[in-house]
């Protein structure tokens, strides 16, 4: 009996030895023995669609150029991005529009600074409210901090606009950014009117409306027509952010008799004080020649720092004003050159 048990143990030991040898020799794949260490294989690089040409800063004339990328914007506390990628990457210089020029007769040249994207970061809104330089805020309706930004603006007597989200050329139907847009391709005039009225319910004391993103929407007369009709009905002027070179928003507003302005410089699409000073210098030059200019920047830490320093500088040739004051000063000049 003892010999029989010894035989069984001997055979069992041989089996274990065979299995161990097979394991060591690689008969069982290594992936089955150990989980893979280190990073997974690199994914195939994403294909980037060509970016539309837009108006960019250059020699002081209307020009169309490929996009210039900047670092991706960081999400705010609610996870939302504060700007459309293509919008924040361009620095448009729009000297004169083809259907006539707006002028400021017999007044000191004016620079109107708009700060976009309020409605996400309440703490930073408080800091911007303490700046000692005329600013006009643009508040996004429907954001988590929309009401808070509006209340701060009201407390500090800061004029604010509606920063209405619109579809960009890069927005695919059904995507998050598409769903966040209030004006998108295919909307009926009634739907557009309803969207504008809803934004006015949230921001009832808005002094004007400008587009947030919207490179696709603002290039569509079919979308811009009903929007301008509703704004004219409610007595709300329009400021074209000019996020794309072929925007028809300003021209559509003027054709319908709606007071309108347009952006000429994006101030802060590069996180660099020297760059922002250069952009402001360009803006001042445009104002000195034309009589006025609208500059757009964003509620960002580096912009806050720059505007603090700007408030301490002296500009003898121009006056910094709010958008309502600028609307009160500009006059349209027809093609014949006479002020209308």
C-alpha positions in Angstrom: 0.0 0.0 0.0 2.9 2.3 0.9 4.5 1.7 -2.4 1.2 2.5 -4.3 1.0 5.8 -2.5 4.6 6.6 -3.3 3.9 5.9 -7.0 1.0 8.3 -7.0 3.0 11.0 -5.4 5.8 10.4 -7.9 3.5 10.7 -10.9 1.9 13.9 -9.5 5.3 15.4 -9.0 6.3 14.6 -12.6 3.1 16.3 -13.8 3.8 19.5 -11.8 7.3 19.6 -13.2 6.1 19.3 -16.8 3.6 22.1 -16.3 6.3 24.3 -14.8 8.6 23.7 -17.7 5.9 24.4 -20.2 5.1 27.7 -18.4 8.8 28.7 -18.4 9.3 27.8 -22.0 6.5 30.1 -23.2 4.0 27.5 -24.2 1.4 29.7 -22.4 1.4 33.2 -23.7 2.9 35.9 -21.4 -0.3 38.0 -21.6 -2.2 35.2 -19.8 0.3 35.1 -16.9 0.8 38.8 -16.2 -1.3 41.9 -17.0 0.4 44.1 -19.5 2.6 46.8 -17.8 3.1 50.3 -19.1 1.0 52.4 -21.4 -1.3 50.9 -24.1 -0.4 51.1 -27.8 -0.6 54.6 -29.3 -3.9 55.3 -31.0 -4.0 56.4 -34.6 -3.7 60.2 -34.7 -7.1 61.9 -35.0 -7.9 63.4 -38.4 -8.4 67.1 -38.2 -10.7 68.7 -40.7 -9.4 71.8 -42.6 -10.2 74.9 -40.6 -12.1 77.7 -42.5 -10.3 80.8 -43.4 -11.1 83.8 -41.2 -10.2 87.4 -40.9 -6.9 87.7 -39.0 -4.7 90.6 -37.8 -2.2 91.7 -40.3 -1.5 95.0 -42.0 -4.6 96.8 -41.0 -6.8 95.7 -43.9 -9.4 93.0 -44.3 -7.6 89.8 -45.0 -8.3 86.1 -45.0 -5.7 83.7 -43.6 -5.6 80.1 -42.2 -6.3 79.7 -38.5 -3.6 80.2 -35.9 -3.9 77.6 -33.0 -3.5 78.5 -29.4 -3.5 76.2 -26.3 -6.8 74.5 -25.5 -9.0 76.4 -23.1 -9.3 74.9 -19.6 -12.8 73.9 -18.5 -14.4 76.0 -15.9 -15.8 74.8 -12.6 -18.9 73.4 -14.3 -16.9 71.6 -16.9 -17.9 73.9 -19.8 -15.4 75.5 -22.1 -15.6 79.2 -22.3 -15.0 79.7 -26.0 -15.3 78.1 -29.3 -11.9 76.7 -30.4 -11.8 78.5 -33.8 -13.2 81.7 -32.3 -10.5 82.1 -29.7 -7.7 81.4 -32.1 -8.2 84.3 -34.4 -7.4 88.0 -34.1 -9.6 89.7 -36.7 -8.8 93.1 -38.1 -11.9 94.4 -39.7 -11.2 98.0 -40.9 -14.3 98.9 -42.9 -17.3 97.0 -43.9 -18.3 97.0 -47.6 -21.7 98.6 -47.1 -20.5 101.8 -45.6 -18.5 103.0 -42.6 -19.6 103.9 -39.1 -17.9 107.0 -37.9 -17.7 109.1 -34.7 -18.1 112.7 -35.9 -16.5 115.5 -33.9 -15.5 113.3 -30.9 -12.4 111.8 -29.5 -11.7 108.3 -31.0 -13.4 105.6 -28.9 -12.3 102.1 -27.9 -15.0 99.8 -26.6 -13.8 96.7 -24.7 -16.1 93.7 -24.5 -15.3 90.9 -22.1 -17.0 87.7 -23.3 -18.0 84.4 -21.5 -19.4 85.6 -18.2 -21.6 83.0 -16.7 -19.1 80.2 -15.8 -16.7 81.6 -13.2 -18.4 83.7 -10.5 -15.2 84.3 -8.5 -13.4 85.8 -11.4 -16.5 87.9 -12.3 -16.1 89.6 -8.9 -12.5 90.4 -9.7 -13.4 91.8 -13.1 -16.0 94.0 -11.5 -13.3 95.8 -9.6 -11.4 96.9 -12.7 -11.2 100.7 -13.0 -11.6 100.9 -16.8 -14.9 101.1 -18.8 -15.9 97.6 -19.8 -19.0 95.9 -21.2 -19.6 92.3 -20.1 -21.1 89.7 -22.3 -23.0 87.0 -20.4 -23.9 83.6 -21.7 -27.6 82.7 -21.1 -28.4 79.3 -19.6 -25.0 78.8 -17.9 -24.7 77.8 -14.3 -23.4 81.3 -13.3 -25.6 83.4 -15.6 -27.7 84.9 -12.8 -24.8 85.5 -10.5 -22.9 87.4 -13.3 -26.0 89.5 -14.0 -26.4 90.4 -10.3 -22.8 91.4 -10.0 -23.0 93.6 -13.1 -26.2 95.2 -11.8 -24.6 95.8 -8.4 -21.5 97.5 -10.0 -23.5 99.3 -12.7 -21.6 97.5 -15.4 -23.5 97.3 -18.8 -23.9 93.7 -20.1 -24.8 92.1 -23.4 -26.3 88.7 -24.2 -23.5 86.4 -25.4 -25.8 84.1 -27.4 -24.3 80.7 -28.2 -24.5 79.9 -31.9 -23.4 77.0 -34.1 -19.8 76.8 -35.4 -18.7 75.3 -38.6 -17.0 72.6 -36.6 -20.1 71.6 -34.7 -21.5 68.2 -35.8 -25.3 67.8 -35.3 -25.9 66.1 -32.0 -22.6 66.9 -30.5 -22.3 68.6 -27.1 -21.4 72.0 -28.6 -24.2 71.7 -31.1 -26.7 71.0 -28.3 -25.4 74.0 -26.3 -26.0 76.3 -29.3 -29.1 78.4 -29.2 -29.1 79.3 -33.0 -28.3 76.3 -35.3 -28.8 75.4 -38.9 -32.3 74.5 -39.9 -34.2 76.5 -37.3 -37.4 78.2 -38.3 -37.9 82.0 -37.8 -40.3 81.2 -35.0 -37.7 79.0 -33.2 -35.1 81.7 -33.6 -37.4 84.4 -32.2 -38.3 82.1 -29.3 -34.6 81.6 -28.5 -33.9 85.3 -28.5 -36.9 86.0 -26.2 -35.8 83.3 -23.8 -32.3 84.9 -23.6 -33.9 88.2 -22.8 -35.9 86.7 -20.0 -32.7 85.6 -18.3 -30.9 88.9 -19.1 -33.6 91.5 -19.2 -31.4 94.6 -19.0 -29.0 93.6 -21.8 -27.7 96.6 -23.7 -27.0 94.6 -26.9 -26.4 91.0 -28.1 -23.3 89.4 -29.6 -22.6 85.9 -30.8 -20.8 83.3 -28.8 -18.9 81.1 -31.3 -21.3 81.0 -34.3 -19.0 80.9 -37.3 -21.7 78.9 -39.1 -24.8 80.7 -37.9 -23.4 84.2 -38.5 -22.5 83.3 -42.1 -26.2 82.4 -42.8 -28.6 85.1 -43.9 -31.4 82.6 -43.4 -30.6 82.5 -39.7 -29.5 86.1 -39.2 -32.6 87.6 -40.7 -35.1 86.4 -38.1 -32.6 87.1 -35.3 -32.2 90.7 -36.4 -35.9 91.1 -36.9 -36.5 90.0 -33.3 -33.8 92.3 -31.9 -35.2 95.2 -33.8 -38.6 94.4 -32.4 -37.2 94.5 -28.9 -34.9 97.4 -29.4 -31.7 95.5 -28.7 -28.6 96.4 -30.8 -26.2 93.8 -32.2 -22.5 93.4 -32.1 -21.0 91.0 -34.6 -18.1 89.2 -32.9 -16.7 88.4 -36.4 -15.6 84.9 -35.6 -15.4 84.1 -39.3 -14.5 86.3 -42.2 -17.7 85.8 -44.3 -20.0 86.7 -41.5 -23.2 88.4 -42.8 -24.5 89.4 -39.3 -23.5 93.0 -39.3 -24.7 93.6 -42.9 -28.0 91.9 -42.2 -28.5 94.0 -39.1 -27.8 97.2 -41.0 -30.1 96.2 -43.9 -32.9 95.8 -41.4 -32.3 99.2 -39.8 -30.9 97.7 -36.5 -28.1 99.6 -34.8 -25.0 97.4 -35.1 -21.2 97.3 -34.5 -18.6 94.8 -35.2 -15.5 93.4 -33.5 -12.1 94.4 -34.9 -9.6 92.8 -32.6 -9.5 89.7 -30.4 -7.2 90.8 -27.6 -6.2 87.7 -25.7 -6.1 84.6 -27.8 -2.4 84.3 -26.8 -1.5 84.0 -23.2 1.2 86.7 -23.4 1.3 90.2 -22.0 3.5 91.5 -24.8 1.1 90.1 -27.4 -2.0 91.7 -25.7 -0.2 95.1 -25.7 0.5 94.7 -29.4 -3.1 93.9 -30.1 -4.3 96.9 -28.1 -1.8 99.1 -29.9 -3.4 97.9 -33.2 -6.9 98.6 -31.8 -5.9 102.2 -30.8 -4.4 102.7 -34.3 -7.7 101.7 -35.9 -9.7 104.0 -33.6 -7.4 106.9 -34.3 -7.9 106.4 -38.1 -11.6 105.5 -38.1 -12.9 107.1 -34.9 -13.9 103.9 -33.1 -13.1 100.3 -32.5 -14.6 97.3 -30.7 -12.1 94.9 -28.9 -13.1 91.5 -27.6 -11.4 89.7 -24.8 -12.4 87.0 -22.4 -12.9 86.3 -18.6 -9.5 84.7 -18.1 -6.8 85.2 -15.5 -4.1 86.6 -17.8 -6.7 89.0 -19.3 -7.6 90.2 -15.9 -3.9 90.9 -15.1 -3.4 92.8 -18.4 -6.6 94.9 -17.9 -5.4 95.9 -14.4 -2.2 97.3 -16.0 -4.1 98.9 -18.9 -6.3 100.8 -16.4 -3.1 102.5 -15.1 -1.9 103.6 -18.5 -2.6 107.0 -20.1 -3.9 107.2 -23.7 -4.1 110.8 -24.9 -5.5 110.0 -28.3 -8.4 107.7 -27.5 -11.1 107.3 -24.9 -12.1 103.9 -23.5 -15.9 103.7 -23.4 -18.7 101.2 -22.8 -20.7 99.7 -25.7 -23.8 101.8 -24.9 -21.7 105.0 -25.1 -20.2 103.8 -28.4 -23.6 103.1 -29.9 -24.6 106.6 -28.9 -21.7 108.1 -30.7 -21.3 106.3 -33.9 -23.1 107.4 -37.0 -23.4 105.5 -40.3 -21.8 107.1 -43.3 -23.3 106.1 -46.7 -21.3 105.2 -49.8 -21.4 108.8 -51.0 -19.4 109.8 -47.8 -22.1 111.8 -46.1 -23.0 111.0 -42.5 -26.5 109.6 -42.3 
